[in-house]
Amino acid sequence: MEFNQENLKVENLENGNYDLMIDGKKIRTFSADAFAKGINMALLSNTPQYQQAVSIMYLNDLRLELEKKLGSTIGCILTISKHKICYLMIRSRHLIK
């Protein structure tokens, strides 16, 4: 069983090709038959959700590296906003920027 499934299924389309658009961006063109069978969106690396997952994976790797370097005495809070990444480290109730 494949766990990475994000299936999109659209039935009753007229024969032809259709563009899959997300947030106004063309992701890929699929046939009506492909939409009827279902498209696993998790396999499309140019979707916003895939790109977000890659970013979170990268940030998690950075967090892990930071934790290894700083040791267990310092906690790390990672705040992610739309285009900003802020690291706040807390040690003995003092903020270190």
Secondary structure in CASP SS format (residue, H / E / C, confidence):
PFRMAT SS
TARGET T0000
AUTHOR 0000-0000-0000
METHOD secondary structure of the structure
MODEL  1
M C 1.00
E C 1.00
F C 1.00
N C 1.00
Q C 1.00
E C 1.00
N E 1.00
L E 1.00
K C 1.00
V C 1.00
E C 1.00
N C 1.00
L C 1.00
E C 1.00
N C 1.00
G C 1.00
N E 1.00
Y E 1.00
D E 1.00
L E 1.00
M E 1.00
I E 1.00
D C 1.00
G C 1.00
K E 1.00
K E 1.00
I E 1.00
R E 1.00
T E 1.00
F E 1.00
S E 1.00
A H 1.00
D H 1.00
A H 1.00
F H 1.00
A H 1.00
K H 1.00
G C 1.00
I E 1.00
N E 1.00
M H 1.00
A H 1.00
L H 1.00
L C 1.00
S C 1.00
N C 1.00
T C 1.00
P H 1.00
Q H 1.00
Y H 1.00
Q H 1.00
Q H 1.00
A H 1.00
V H 1.00
S H 1.00
I H 1.00
M H 1.00
Y H 1.00
L H 1.00
N H 1.00
D H 1.00
L H 1.00
R H 1.00
L H 1.00
E H 1.00
L H 1.00
E H 1.00
K H 1.00
K H 1.00
L H 1.00
G C 1.00
S C 1.00
T C 1.00
I C 1.00
G E 1.00
C E 1.00
I E 1.00
L E 1.00
T E 1.00
I E 1.00
S C 1.00
K C 1.00
H C 1.00
K C 1.00
I E 1.00
C E 1.00
Y E 1.00
L E 1.00
M E 1.00
I E 1.00
R E 1.00
S C 1.00
R C 1.00
H E 1.00
L E 1.00
I E 1.00
K C 1.00
END
